[in-house]
Amino acid sequence: MWQGAEQEFATGSLPIELFDALGSKGVFVHKPDDGIPRAFLRNGGLCYIHSNLFEVCTPECRTPMEVVAYDKACEAYARLASWSFEERTGQRIHFYKTNLARDPKGEVPYTTVGSHENYLVERSSYLDNLDLLIPYMILRQVFVGAGGYVDGKYMVSPRTIFPKKIFSETSTDYPILSTRDESHAGEKYTRAHIVNGEGARSDYTTFLKHGVTTYVLKAIEMGYLESVPEIAEPINSNREISLNLEGDWTVPLKAGGEMGVIDYINAYYLDPIERLFYAEASSEEDRRALSEVKWVLDKLEQGLIESLDTSIEWVIKKKLAENVGAYNLEGGMKKGEARTTLLNQYMAVTDPLFDELVEERKVKALISEKVVEKSFLNPPVDSRGVLRVALAGEFRDSIKSISWAYIKLQPKIRYQPIEFNELDGWTAKKVNGVMDQVRSYL
């Protein structure tokens, strides 16, 4: 399933300057001349400033593991921006892959800095079955939550303080799912746009997040997942699960009674996924993701949360906070301040703490530096990102703007956009076909 991730980085008050610093390193393949700070990257992804935040998103990826690699490449672009800015100014600015922040305007206690997920899904089966997805979106935090403190309380998923609605086109409602219709593909498809996601440094957590969500969406699309019990007051349940660190999570059902969260996930989501895998072709990566999430859920069900302290983000960070005294922080900090500082260091892609934990085998890694470097430099093979990068490289002076699914040439050449809605099969031959079409207008 084609998918991708968008990551906002908390950087302070100079995001445009940081954007320009990144551009000076030659990694922008196309930046429109409209003055809006956005640019496609050499790996087919996009960097832009959104709501005064520095944001990097992956190119279109085929698999969850590919998303992990390109998510790490997003972190690398953020680091490069920081280094470049320091070279220019002598000032070092950290990039935090965090999921909430203090509101700089002081209008509310917290604002959000987070991660969005995007999945290309068949339009009718998705829109007709959104009720099947909602419980999963509430419950999945037990294995994909990013963890963190809110008002001095540790939460499995800090982002659960934000949602006001399940669905909305308006970002200020902090919905769990955005209903804005932007597929960047043909009319047959729409985008499952999950806007209440959380960024994680843990490869393992990101792999499970995209893996299991992919299979839930696919099970719905293929008809293997047809009914689930409705959760009573899902927004409240979302928060209550997040505040419970013991693992004995339950949710009230609209039909009456309650059900254990792990039992619910196993019975209503993993069982249909297993049937999907049995009936349809599944890859080794698919089977690994299913096996890993079953292992995680089994540990959670047994109350062995501490056994996940090298793999699941919220457990990794909880252990860090509990053992803050083992880390050499500046003296004079109160315990709460020291915990916050340590978790900020963990989430800063410009701080060495996370990499040190990986080297010491205190955090599990799935992606090698070599794979990340390749993902930083190149689009996914045979993907639409290959076409965008090729178009930008050859026709730089003739292009007015590039989008995910079309380019616009300068008006003196051609007024109508040239579309490329398909995501599959962008071989050299297919890429050259579009390149020849563009050449014919020049």
C-alpha positions in Angstrom: 0.0 0.0 0.0 1.4 3.4 -1.0 2.0 5.5 2.1 4.1 8.2 3.6 4.7 10.3 6.8 4.9 14.0 7.5 7.0 15.2 10.5 6.9 18.6 12.1 10.0 19.6 14.0 10.0 22.0 16.9 12.9 24.4 16.1 12.1 27.8 17.7 11.4 31.1 16.0 13.6 30.8 12.8 12.0 28.1 10.6 12.4 30.0 7.3 16.0 30.8 8.0 16.6 27.1 8.7 14.7 26.2 5.5 17.0 28.5 3.5 20.1 27.0 5.3 19.0 23.5 4.1 18.5 24.8 0.6 22.0 26.1 0.5 23.3 22.5 0.7 22.0 21.6 -2.8 19.3 19.2 -1.7 16.4 21.1 -3.1 15.6 19.9 -6.6 12.7 22.3 -7.1 11.7 25.4 -5.2 8.9 27.5 -6.8 9.4 31.2 -7.3 6.2 32.2 -5.6 7.9 33.0 -2.3 6.3 30.2 -0.4 8.9 28.2 1.6 8.5 24.7 0.2 10.8 22.6 -2.0 11.0 19.0 -3.3 14.0 17.2 -2.1 16.5 15.0 -4.0 14.9 11.9 -2.5 11.5 12.8 -3.8 10.2 14.1 -0.4 9.2 17.6 0.5 10.4 20.2 2.9 8.2 23.2 3.8 7.2 25.7 6.5 3.7 25.1 7.9 2.2 27.2 10.7 5.8 28.5 11.4 7.0 25.0 11.8 9.8 23.2 9.9 8.3 20.1 8.3 9.7 17.3 6.2 7.8 14.5 4.6 8.8 11.3 2.9 8.2 10.5 -0.7 5.6 7.9 -1.6 6.7 4.6 -0.1 5.4 1.1 -0.9 5.9 -0.7 2.4 6.1 0.1 6.1 9.8 -0.6 6.3 10.4 1.8 3.4 8.6 4.4 5.4 10.9 3.8 8.3 14.0 4.3 6.1 12.6 7.6 4.6 11.4 8.8 8.0 15.0 8.4 9.2 16.0 10.4 6.1 13.7 13.2 7.2 15.6 13.3 10.5 18.8 13.5 8.5 17.5 16.5 6.4 16.6 18.2 9.7 20.1 17.6 11.0 21.6 19.0 7.8 19.5 22.2 8.2 20.8 22.6 11.7 24.4 22.1 10.7 24.1 24.5 7.8 22.5 27.2 9.9 25.3 26.9 12.5 27.9 27.2 9.7 26.2 30.4 8.6 25.5 32.0 11.9 27.5 30.3 14.6 24.2 29.6 16.4 23.2 26.0 17.0 19.5 25.2 16.9 18.1 21.8 17.9 15.3 20.0 15.9 12.9 18.2 18.2 10.8 15.3 16.8 8.3 16.0 19.6 4.5 15.6 19.7 3.4 18.6 21.8 4.8 22.0 22.8 4.0 24.9 25.0 1.9 27.4 23.1 4.1 30.4 22.3 1.1 32.7 22.2 0.0 31.6 25.7 -3.6 31.1 24.5 -3.7 27.4 25.6 -1.3 25.4 27.7 -0.1 23.2 24.8 0.0 23.2 21.1 0.8 20.3 18.8 4.0 19.3 17.0 3.4 15.9 15.6 3.5 13.4 12.7 0.8 12.7 10.2 0.4 9.4 8.3 -1.0 9.0 4.7 -2.2 5.8 3.1 -3.6 5.6 -0.4 -6.9 3.6 -0.2 -9.7 2.6 -2.5 -12.2 5.4 -2.1 -15.6 3.7 -1.7 -14.5 0.9 0.6 -12.7 3.4 2.9 -15.3 6.1 3.1 -18.1 3.5 3.5 -16.4 1.8 6.4 -14.8 4.5 8.5 -16.6 3.2 11.6 -14.5 0.0 11.4 -11.3 2.1 11.6 -12.1 4.3 14.6 -11.7 1.8 17.5 -8.3 0.8 16.1 -7.2 4.4 16.0 -8.1 4.7 19.7 -6.6 1.4 20.8 -3.4 1.3 18.8 -1.6 3.8 21.1 -0.8 0.9 23.5 1.9 -0.2 21.0 2.6 3.0 19.0 2.2 5.7 21.6 5.2 8.1 21.8 5.0 8.7 25.5 5.7 12.0 27.3 4.7 14.3 30.2 1.6 16.5 30.2 1.3 18.7 33.3 3.7 16.5 35.2 1.8 13.2 34.3 3.4 10.7 32.1 1.0 9.5 29.3 1.2 6.7 26.8 0.2 9.1 24.0 0.4 12.8 24.8 -1.5 13.7 21.7 -4.6 12.3 23.2 -5.2 15.6 25.0 -5.9 17.3 21.7 -8.7 15.7 19.6 -12.1 17.4 19.8 -13.6 15.3 17.0 -13.1 12.0 15.3 -13.5 13.5 11.8 -13.0 17.0 10.6 -11.5 19.0 7.7 -10.5 21.7 10.1 -7.1 21.2 11.8 -8.0 23.3 14.8 -10.4 20.6 15.9 -7.4 18.3 16.1 -9.4 15.4 14.6 -8.1 11.8 14.6 -8.8 11.5 10.9 -8.9 14.4 8.4 -11.6 14.2 5.8 -10.0 16.6 3.5 -10.1 14.9 0.1 -6.5 15.1 -1.4 -5.5 11.7 -2.8 -2.8 13.1 -5.1 -3.9 10.2 -7.4 -6.9 9.2 -9.6 -10.6 9.5 -8.6 -10.6 5.8 -7.7 -8.5 6.6 -4.6 -8.6 8.8 -1.6 -6.2 9.4 1.2 -6.5 8.0 4.7 -5.0 11.0 6.4 -4.3 10.3 10.1 -3.6 13.6 11.8 -3.4 12.5 15.4 -0.3 10.4 14.9 3.0 10.8 16.8 6.6 10.9 15.7 8.9 8.3 17.2 12.7 7.9 17.2 12.2 4.2 17.6 12.4 2.4 14.2 10.5 -0.5 15.7 7.6 1.7 16.8 7.3 3.4 13.4 7.5 0.0 11.7 4.6 -1.4 13.8 2.6 1.8 13.4 2.7 1.8 9.6 2.6 -2.0 9.3 -0.5 -2.8 11.4 -2.3 0.3 10.1 -1.6 -0.8 6.5 -3.1 -4.3 7.2 -6.2 -2.9 9.0 -6.9 -0.7 6.0 -6.3 -3.5 3.6 -8.4 -5.9 5.6 -11.3 -3.4 5.4 -10.7 -2.8 1.7 -10.6 -6.6 0.9 -13.7 -7.4 3.0 -11.9 -9.4 5.8 -12.9 -6.9 8.4 -16.6 -6.3 8.4 -17.8 -5.4 11.9 -16.4 -4.2 15.2 -18.1 -3.2 18.5 -18.6 0.5 18.8 -16.7 2.2 21.7 -18.7 4.5 23.9 -17.3 8.0 24.1 -14.2 7.3 22.0 -12.5 10.7 22.7 -12.7 10.1 26.5 -11.6 6.5 26.1 -8.6 7.7 24.1 -7.4 9.8 27.0 -8.2 7.3 29.7 -6.1 4.6 28.0 -3.2 7.1 27.7 -3.3 7.9 31.5 -3.2 4.2 32.5 0.4 3.0 32.7 -0.4 -0.4 34.3 -1.5 -2.2 31.1 -4.9 -3.3 32.4 -6.7 -1.2 29.8 -10.4 -1.6 29.1 -12.9 0.4 27.0 -16.7 0.8 27.5 -18.8 -0.5 24.7 -21.8 1.4 23.3 -23.9 -1.8 23.5 -23.1 -2.1 27.2 -20.3 -3.6 29.2 -16.6 -3.3 28.5 -13.8 -5.1 26.8 -10.1 -5.4 27.4 -8.1 -3.4 24.8 -5.7 -6.3 24.0 -8.6 -8.7 23.6 -10.4 -6.2 21.3 -7.3 -5.7 19.1 -6.7 -9.5 18.8 -10.3 -10.4 18.1 -11.4 -7.6 15.8 -8.2 -6.5 14.1 -5.5 -9.2 14.2 -7.8 -12.1 13.4 -9.0 -10.4 10.1 -5.4 -9.6 9.3 -4.4 -13.2 9.7 -7.3 -14.2 7.4 -6.1 -11.6 4.9 -2.5 -13.0 5.0 -3.8 -16.6 4.6 -6.0 -15.8 1.6 -3.8 -13.2 -0.2 -0.1 -13.0 -0.9 1.9 -11.6 2.0 5.6 -10.8 2.2 8.2 -11.7 4.7 8.1 -8.1 6.0 4.3 -8.4 6.4 4.6 -11.6 8.4 7.3 -10.1 10.5 5.2 -7.0 11.4 2.3 -9.3 12.4 4.5 -11.5 14.5 6.1 -8.6 16.2 2.9 -6.9 17.2 1.5 -10.1 18.5 4.6 -10.5 20.7 4.2 -6.9 21.9 0.5 -7.4 22.7 1.3 -10.6 24.5 3.9 -8.9 26.7 1.4 -6.1 27.5 -1.4 -8.6 28.3 1.0 -10.3 30.8 1.9 -7.0 32.4 5.5 -7.4 31.3 5.7 -3.8 30.1 9.3 -3.4 31.2 10.3 -6.1 28.7 9.5 -3.6 25.9 11.9 -0.9 27.1 14.1 -1.3 24.0 11.4 -1.4 21.4 8.2 0.5 22.1 8.6 4.3 22.2 6.4 5.1 25.2 8.1 2.4 27.3 11.6 3.4 26.2 10.9 7.0 27.3 9.2 6.0 30.5 12.3 4.0 31.5 14.6 7.0 30.6 12.5 9.3 32.8 12.5 6.8 35.7 16.3 6.5 35.5 17.1 10.1 35.0 19.7 10.0 37.7 21.9 7.7 35.6 22.5 10.4 33.0 24.9 13.3 33.3 22.6 16.3 33.2 23.6 19.7 34.4 23.4 20.1 38.2 20.7 22.0 40.1 17.8 20.7 38.1 14.7 19.6 39.9 13.5 16.1 39.1 10.7 17.1 36.8 12.9 19.6 34.9 15.6 16.9 34.6 13.1 14.4 33.2 11.8 16.8 30.6 15.4 17.7 29.6 16.3 14.1 29.2 13.3 13.3 27.0 13.9 16.4 24.9 17.4 15.2 24.3 16.0 11.8 23.2 13.6 13.5 20.8 16.2 15.9 19.4 17.5 14.5 16.1 20.4 16.9 16.6 21.5 15.4 19.9 23.5 12.2 20.1 21.6 10.5 23.0 19.3 8.4 20.8 22.2 7.1 18.7 24.2 6.3 21.8 21.3 4.3 23.1 21.2 2.3 19.8 24.9 1.7 20.0 24.6 0.4 23.6 21.7 -1.8 22.5 19.3 0.0 24.8 17.1 0.8 21.8 16.3 -1.6 19.0 17.2 -0.5 15.5 15.8 -1.9 12.2 17.5 0.3 9.6 21.2 0.6 8.9 23.0 3.9 8.3 23.7 2.7 4.8 20.0 2.3 4.1 19.3 5.7 5.6 22.0 7.3 3.4 20.5 5.7 0.3 17.0 7.0 1.3 18.5 10.5 1.9 20.0 10.6 -1.6 17.5 8.8 -3.8 13.7 8.3 -4.3 12.2 4.8 -3.8 13.1 2.7 -6.9 10.5 2.8 -9.7 8.3 5.3 -7.7 6.7 8.5 -8.8 9.4 10.4 -6.8 11.9 9.2 -9.5 9.8 11.0 -12.1 9.6 14.3 -10.1 13.3 14.4 -9.5 14.1 13.6 -13.2 11.7 16.4 -14.4 13.2 18.9 -12.0 16.7 18.0 -13.1 16.2 18.3 -16.8 13.6 21.1 -17.1 14.5 23.3 -14.1 14.2 26.6 -16.0 11.0 25.6 -17.8 9.0 24.5 -14.8 6.7 26.9 -12.9 5.8 24.4 -10.1 5.9 20.7 -9.2 3.2 19.0 -7.2 3.0 15.4 -6.1 0.9 14.4 -9.1 1.6 17.1 -11.8 3.9 19.7 -13.1 3.1 23.2 -14.5 5.4 24.5 -17.1 6.0 28.3 -17.5 2.8 29.9 -19.0 4.7 30.9 -22.1 5.3 27.2 -22.8 2.0 25.6 -21.7 -0.9 26.6 -19.5 -2.4 23.2 -18.6 -0.7 21.0 -16.0 0.8 17.7 -17.0 -0.6 15.1 -14.7 0.9 11.8 -13.5 -1.7 10.3 -11.2 -0.5 6.7 -11.3 1.9 5.6 -8.5 2.9 2.2 -9.8 5.6 1.1 -12.2 7.7 4.2 -12.8 10.4 2.3 -14.6 13.0 4.1 -16.7 10.8 3.5 -19.8 7.7 5.0 -18.2 9.7 8.0 -16.8 11.2 8.7 -20.3 7.7 8.7 -21.8 6.6 11.6 -19.6 10.0 13.3 -20.2 9.4 13.0 -24.0 5.9 14.5 -23.5 7.4 17.5 -21.8 10.2 17.9 -24.3 7.6 18.1 -27.1 6.3 21.3 -25.6 9.7 23.0 -25.5 
